[in-house]
């Protein structure tokens, strides 16, 4: 906790002014470093769960959670920045009352949060979180509701990360991979998920034409991964063609080049050799 002068109200005022200065300096530093605009923006809960796809939720009750795991809000994304520093003087009066109560040792009610993966989003208690950060606390009591999503929240740190998660969720609806296959197919550029989805659907259509039977999406996804993706990635590893890309990105590259240069959908060592000479 910052130094106590013996005048709690004055200390609470200084706490708020200090938090505001830090917020302004952080915004200026981000501008000077030319960082993306969303670096200091609080993550919006509804956008996150929409991108990840909601399966269910359950109440976990009262828990002590780490303050640095709270990254967003249900509906108050403008009053505080990503680190819950106040973005204007509009919240000053209530903020200082809470800081004063905290400094006097008065009980503060637990906040309410949603948990998505290892991230927390405030439903009620934004000012309490902000004050706790300003006073140097590391944990806070919270009533937690866990939200289970189709796509894991791992890797989300900024608002821009939601784009990748959203396109990956849509891709997995079109190509419902499971287990190890689901974890193995990874792309860096969110737009590539749409292109890969079309590629797999086209592969499945050719498969159904060859076999003369209808196959559902789950079957097409499984057979594409087992009969197309894994063998090709294996050849790419042996030919040292993966490079600094993900294996899926390498697969997409050679799949496009194969048809553009050789006009075939087949895979064999001759195809890999031809592609290797043109990389």
Buried (B, 14 or more C-beta within 10 A) or exposed (E): EEEEEEEBEEBBBBBBEEBBEBBEEBBEEBEEEEEEEBBBBBBBBEBBBBBBBEEEBEEEEEBEBEBEBBBBBBEBBEBBBBBBBBBEEEBBEBBBBBBBBBBEEEEBEBBBBBBBBEBBBBBBBBBBBBBBBBBEBEEBBBBBBBBBBBBBBEEBEBBBBBEBBBBBBBBBEBBBBEEEBBEBBEBEEBEBBEEBBEBBBEBBEEBBEEEEEEBEBEBBBBBBBEEBBBEBBEBBEEBEBBEEBBBBBBBBBBBEBBEEEBEEEEBEEEBBEEBEEEE
